[in-house]
């Protein structure tokens, strides 16, 4: 009889108000907040729930989602890339520079990807071979890239001379939908498939979940940590290339905001679906969360510094939620 009573008490502790299982609250509470924000903005802002504005949100979060998808690989392997914003900036000036110099679009895009691979390989080498914690290694790499980006452009933005085929990547539409939205969907689908349906993704999660157990199981831990950091950089250069196409120019400091926002998308994503674990779908909803906030506040006439305060608070809340519900150990 006492065992039955104890079991009933445990069941009650695992529910909220004796109705909703605690597990469901942890998984879906952030999604509920996202829906509520959507409803609030719909009611309070006239132009929010219009097809054009919804497409604007999709366009605005596309590069952020791509950056976040790459960061998800690093977070899943328990590595953090703080150079990602400057890697976005590197592609955002390198590709336009090559195009202005007369190189063809395919060659410029390939060079951008190679540059991203080299940045990722540098980060991977510093972390897995030299043994520097990723937080410090990528912070230093980011500082180097910051200087390189301004060195490449002489501290000036690159305007004019960009081919229409390149600008179409960031400004064009297919059946009324921004091309950027298609790139975002493709990036999310690819990242989700790799992380959830391949051995590579399972090993990334295994390395991040329990490194010692992964080693004992024969997983090449350093190899998968290195691969995760390289993927971070590759996704960042894709986002940077699209960003410069969207802006119609190459600006050496345009990618800096994607560091904070990219980290925020992953942290917010870690509060849902599989709390404490970085997932691609969670990151997508995290980017949508930020996009809805930014768009709604813009339409309400809020200043940009207010938006920065809101995003900072969101990151703190997201980290606090994840830390209280799971062991948050990223370094």
C-alpha positions in Angstrom: 0.0 0.0 0.0 2.8 2.4 0.9 4.5 1.6 -2.5 1.3 2.6 -4.3 1.1 5.8 -2.3 4.7 6.6 -3.0 4.2 6.0 -6.8 1.1 8.2 -6.9 3.1 11.0 -5.1 5.9 10.7 -7.7 3.4 10.9 -10.5 2.0 14.1 -9.0 5.4 15.6 -8.7 6.0 14.9 -12.4 2.9 16.9 -13.4 2.1 20.6 -13.3 -1.1 21.2 -11.3 -1.8 17.5 -11.6 -2.7 17.9 -15.3 0.2 18.4 -17.6 3.3 16.1 -17.4 6.4 18.0 -16.4 8.3 16.6 -19.3 5.8 18.3 -21.7 6.2 21.6 -20.0 10.0 21.5 -20.4 9.8 20.5 -24.0 7.0 22.8 -25.3 6.8 25.8 -23.0 9.1 27.9 -25.2 7.0 27.0 -28.3 3.9 28.1 -26.3 5.6 31.4 -25.5 6.4 31.8 -29.3 2.8 31.2 -30.2 1.6 33.7 -27.5 4.1 36.4 -28.8 2.7 35.8 -32.3 -0.8 36.3 -31.1 0.1 39.4 -29.1 1.8 41.0 -32.1 -1.1 40.0 -34.3 -3.6 41.8 -32.0 -1.5 44.9 -31.3 0.3 45.5 -34.6 -1.9 46.0 -37.7 0.6 44.9 -40.3 2.1 41.9 -38.5 -0.2 39.1 -39.8 0.1 39.9 -43.5 1.6 37.6 -46.1 4.3 40.2 -47.0 5.4 40.6 -43.4 5.5 36.9 -42.8 7.7 36.6 -45.8 9.8 39.4 -44.4 10.3 37.5 -41.2 11.4 34.4 -43.2 13.9 36.5 -45.1 15.2 38.3 -42.0 15.9 35.0 -40.1 17.3 33.1 -43.0 21.0 34.0 -42.5 20.6 33.7 -38.7 19.1 30.3 -39.0 21.9 29.1 -41.3 24.5 30.4 -38.8 22.6 28.7 -35.9 22.3 25.4 -37.8 26.1 25.4 -38.0 26.5 26.3 -34.4 24.2 23.4 -33.4 26.9 21.0 -34.6 29.4 22.6 -32.3 27.1 22.8 -29.3 26.1 19.2 -29.8 29.8 18.2 -29.6 30.2 20.5 -26.5 32.3 23.1 -28.4 31.6 26.8 -28.8 32.6 28.9 -31.8 32.9 32.5 -30.9 34.5 33.4 -34.2 31.4 32.6 -36.2 30.3 36.3 -36.6 33.7 37.3 -38.0 33.6 34.2 -40.3 30.3 35.5 -41.7 32.1 38.8 -42.3 35.0 37.1 -44.0 32.8 35.6 -46.7 30.8 38.8 -46.8 33.9 40.7 -48.1 36.0 38.0 -49.8 33.3 36.9 -52.3 32.3 40.4 -53.3 36.0 41.3 -53.6 36.6 38.5 -56.0 33.5 39.3 -58.1 34.5 43.0 -58.4 38.0 41.8 -59.4 36.4 40.0 -62.4 36.3 36.4 -61.1 33.3 34.3 -62.0 30.5 33.6 -59.5 31.2 29.9 -59.2 34.9 30.5 -58.5 34.2 33.2 -55.9 31.7 30.9 -54.1 34.2 28.0 -54.0 36.9 30.3 -52.7 34.5 31.5 -50.0 33.8 27.8 -49.0 37.5 27.1 -49.0 38.1 30.1 -46.7 35.5 28.8 -44.3 37.0 25.3 -44.3 40.4 26.8 -43.5 39.0 28.9 -40.6 37.2 25.8 -39.3 40.3 23.7 -39.6 42.3 26.4 -37.7 39.8 26.4 -34.9 39.7 22.6 -34.9 43.5 22.3 -34.8 43.8 24.8 -31.9 41.2 22.9 -29.9 41.9 19.2 -30.7 45.7 19.3 -31.4 47.0 22.2 -29.3 44.4 21.6 -26.5 43.2 25.2 -26.2 39.5 25.4 -24.9 37.2 26.3 -27.8 36.0 29.4 -26.0 39.5 30.9 -25.9 40.7 29.5 -29.3 37.7 30.8 -31.3 37.7 34.1 -29.4 41.3 34.6 -30.6 40.5 33.5 -34.1 37.6 35.9 -34.2 39.9 38.7 -33.2 42.3 37.7 -36.1 39.4 37.6 -38.6 38.2 41.0 -37.5 41.5 42.4 -38.5 41.7 40.4 -41.7 38.3 41.6 -42.8 39.2 45.2 -42.5 42.6 44.6 -44.0 41.1 43.0 -47.1 38.8 46.0 -47.7 41.1 48.8 -46.4 38.4 49.5 -43.8 35.8 50.5 -46.5 32.7 48.8 -47.7 32.6 47.3 -51.2 29.9 48.9 -53.3 29.1 48.5 -57.0 30.3 46.1 -59.6 28.5 43.0 -58.2 26.8 40.9 -60.9 23.0 40.5 -61.0 23.3 36.7 -60.6 25.0 37.2 -57.3 22.5 39.8 -56.1 19.7 37.5 -57.0 20.8 35.0 -54.4 20.0 37.6 -51.6 17.3 39.7 -53.3 15.5 37.4 -55.7 12.2 35.6 -55.4 10.8 32.3 -56.7 7.0 32.2 -56.9 6.9 35.2 -54.6 9.0 33.6 -51.9 12.5 35.1 -51.2 15.3 32.9 -52.4 16.9 33.3 -49.0 14.0 31.4 -47.5 14.7 28.4 -49.8 18.4 28.5 -48.7 17.3 28.5 -45.1 14.9 25.5 -45.6 17.7 23.6 -47.5 20.2 24.3 -44.7 17.9 23.3 -42.0 16.8 20.1 -43.8 20.4 19.2 -44.5 21.6 19.8 -41.0 18.6 18.0 -39.5 19.2 14.9 -41.8 22.9 14.8 -40.9 22.3 15.2 -37.1 19.3 12.9 -36.8 19.6 10.3 -39.5 23.4 9.6 -40.0 26.1 7.9 -38.1 28.1 11.1 -38.2 25.3 13.0 -36.3 24.9 10.2 -33.7 28.7 10.3 -33.0 28.6 14.1 -32.7 25.8 13.7 -30.0 27.8 10.8 -28.4 30.9 12.9 -28.1 29.0 15.8 -26.6 26.9 13.6 -24.3 29.7 11.6 -22.7 33.2 12.0 -24.1 34.7 9.2 -22.0 32.1 6.7 -23.0 32.4 7.7 -26.6 36.2 7.1 -26.5 35.7 3.7 -24.8 33.2 2.8 -27.6 35.9 3.5 -30.2 34.6 6.9 -31.4 37.4 9.2 -32.6 36.5 12.1 -30.3 39.0 14.6 -31.6 38.0 13.9 -35.2 34.3 14.6 -34.6 35.0 17.7 -32.5 37.1 19.0 -35.3 34.4 18.1 -37.9 31.8 20.0 -35.8 33.9 23.1 -35.7 34.6 22.9 -39.5 30.8 22.6 -40.2 30.2 25.7 -38.0 32.6 27.7 -40.2 31.2 26.4 -43.5 27.6 27.3 -42.5 28.9 30.7 -41.5 30.5 31.5 -44.8 27.3 30.4 -46.6 25.4 32.9 -44.5 28.0 35.6 -45.0 27.9 35.1 -48.8 24.1 35.4 -48.8 24.3 38.4 -46.5 26.5 40.3 -48.9 24.1 39.4 -51.7 21.2 40.7 -49.7 22.9 43.9 -48.8 24.3 44.4 -52.3 27.7 45.2 -50.8 30.6 43.7 -48.8 30.9 45.2 -45.3 33.7 44.0 -43.0 31.7 44.4 -39.8 28.3 43.2 -41.1 28.5 39.7 -39.5 29.4 40.7 -36.0 25.8 40.6 -34.7 25.4 37.0 -35.8 27.6 35.9 -32.9 25.2 37.0 -30.2 22.1 36.2 -32.2 23.4 32.9 -33.3 24.3 31.8 -29.8 20.8 33.0 -28.7 19.1 30.8 -31.3 20.9 27.7 -30.1 20.4 28.5 -26.4 16.6 29.1 -26.9 16.5 25.9 -29.0 18.0 24.0 -26.1 15.0 24.8 -23.9 12.6 22.9 -26.2 12.1 19.5 -27.8 15.0 17.8 -26.1 15.9 20.3 -23.2 19.6 20.6 -22.6 20.5 19.2 -26.1 21.2 21.3 -29.1 18.9 20.3 -32.0 18.5 21.7 -35.5 14.7 22.1 -35.2 15.1 23.7 -31.8 17.6 26.2 -33.3 15.2 26.9 -36.1 12.5 27.8 -33.6 15.0 29.8 -31.7 15.7 31.9 -34.8 12.0 32.3 -35.4 11.6 33.4 -31.8 14.2 36.1 -32.3 12.8 37.0 -35.7 9.3 37.5 -34.4 10.5 39.6 -31.5 12.7 41.8 -33.8 9.9 42.2 -36.4 7.2 42.9 -33.9 9.2 45.5 -32.0 10.3 47.1 -35.3 6.7 47.5 -36.4 5.9 48.9 -33.0 8.6 51.6 -33.5 10.9 50.3 -30.7 14.5 51.5 -30.9 17.2 49.0 -31.7 18.8 49.3 -28.3 15.6 48.1 -26.7 15.7 45.1 -29.0 19.3 44.4 -27.8 18.1 44.5 -24.1 15.2 42.1 -24.9 17.5 39.7 -26.7 20.0 39.8 -23.8 17.3 39.0 -21.3 16.1 36.2 -23.5 19.5 34.6 -23.6 19.8 34.8 -19.8 16.4 33.3 -19.3 17.1 30.5 -21.8 20.4 29.6 -20.2 18.8 29.7 -16.7 16.0 27.4 -17.9 18.4 24.9 -19.4 20.8 25.0 -16.4 18.0 24.3 -14.0 16.4 21.5 -16.0 19.6 19.8 -17.1 23.4 19.8 -16.7 24.5 22.6 -19.0 28.2 22.0 -19.6 29.5 23.5 -22.8 33.2 23.9 -22.1 
